[in-house]
Amino acid sequence: MLIGIDASRAVLSQRTGTENYSFHLIRNLIPLDGENSYRLYFNRSPEPRLFPFSPSLEEVVIPFPRLWTHSRLSWEMMRRPPHLLFVPAHVLPLIHPARSVVTVHDLGYLYYPEAHTSLARVYLDLSTRYNVRFSSHIIAVSKVTKEDLMARYRVPPARITVIYPGCSDIFRPLDEPERLAALKGRYGIADEYLLYVGTIQPRKNLSRLVEAFGILCSREGKRYQLVMAGKRGWLYRQIYGKVEELRLQDRIIFTGYMPDADLPLLFNGASLLVLPSLYEGFGMPLLEAMACGTPVVASRVSALPEVAGEAALLVDPHDVETLAGAMERVLGDEELRSDLRRRGLERAKEFSWDRCARETLAVLKMVGQNDG
């Protein structure tokens, strides 16, 4: 069976959640499968040796300036269709094989429409409707996403398989004080710090995080900084404005996009990770922090409790005082921090890219064997 994969998201220079999912899943899937052949589709040339060599792997670079998926990839599907097409991080092209599998990552735009542009909301809704109607099978990255698809788009449960993403082995406990000191110096981190990792945008509930941190600063005798690592997203100026309003410019650091090479050290150096999102389809930074042994305070909403299990302190993301209190509690209680570290390390072991790839391959084989 020839399996085609839309790998366009995997070659972006600044990969975040869905792009990293695509990248790591493809890298683990191809060496795992000794039966089928693969054809990866790119809208730009990948870096040399980005994916493991395999005699059963073909890389097809088909650049196109606009509407790549529905125009150029559709043309390729019509001209040389694979037996099955897998789209791990986007949308099915208009023209696609009879057998197809799509991963849906979240439906946050339905819950917090104000956190997206009008055009983005329309596009996300239409593309999701198209995916669930025309794909042979859907992979959901969490039970919450599966339930959302069933409730909001009436997708039969039998057409959805929940497969959790993995966690790269670069995220692990590290004891490298010299490298950490150099990293902190590079980003202007002078004190012990709390950490947020993710796009700087309203859906991540960052204005409330800034307010909660301000409360913490007014209570704690010890000086902390808040490091917010991530690229700017939609309406990011609101969050910057909140920092200025509360006069926390000297206590809050925006690093911009953080390369993968720096993230493990950044997690290891943090006193805790705070992930107060209003909605997450999965919540990769939570998993990465746990794998590094970093204590976590996170929202008690969407998929975050599902991923964290009993390994994080979960709070109501709408209650600023409660969020501040949770951060203060973790920072002031060494026994609690140790317990969260231990629980987090154990919980993170349950998520691996090898497991994700094996379960994904099982779905691809199932769909490939069905009549299209």
C-alpha angles and dihedrals in degrees: 000000000000111000117197119203128194097228096169094112093049094067098054112125093225105044121187131171106317093031092052090048090055093045098048095040093053092046091054098037101057099054089045096060117072096167108056135051125230137215117194119202119210132182089204134023113278122228114270113277092004088142127037116268115255129167087223093057125097122184117206118192111196109167120194129167102228140013090012097170099050097035114028099026090044090054090051090050090053094045101042111005120189120224089253134009123214119195109189101177116015140023137307114263115246089250113047140145121278088252116060140153126200131188116222112200105185146333097218092136089071094055100039107024091161089067091066136058116257090248092049092051092052092046094047092049095046094045092049091048089050092048096050093045100047106028119096092222139001129220114207119197093217142015088249091059090048091051091048091052091050094046101038102033101023094236112171110246091234089066093057129071121188112222118171120221118242135236123244116243090235085080104081139115111293132190103196108129095171094053090044091051090051091049092050090049091051092055097037096250108156103164140037107294147207115219138218119182122191144067115321100242140120096258087067090063092233098152089062089045089055090049092048091049089051089055090048091052091052092052106036120082090203118079116240135176127212114224114200109193117190145081122278116269139180113326093000091151090073089064094046088049091054090053090053092045091056092040094236098135092119093050102044123066124195107200098182119221110356116214118230091246091065100040101079092053091045091053092046093051095050123101087216143340118241117201107173097165121160090217136009129173088205116336109228097186089059091056093044092051092050090050088055093049094249116149113243135214110188144162121278091225142094115350098339096092088046092056098038098046107177093333102091138050104248123203143174103271093208094060110081094186092052091049091050091047092052092052091047091049094052093045092050100044115069092182091055092047091051091048092050091049092052094045092045094052091050093046093050091058089069092067122068136154090230090059091044091051094048093050091045091050090053090055092047091051092048093051093042091055094050122090110265 
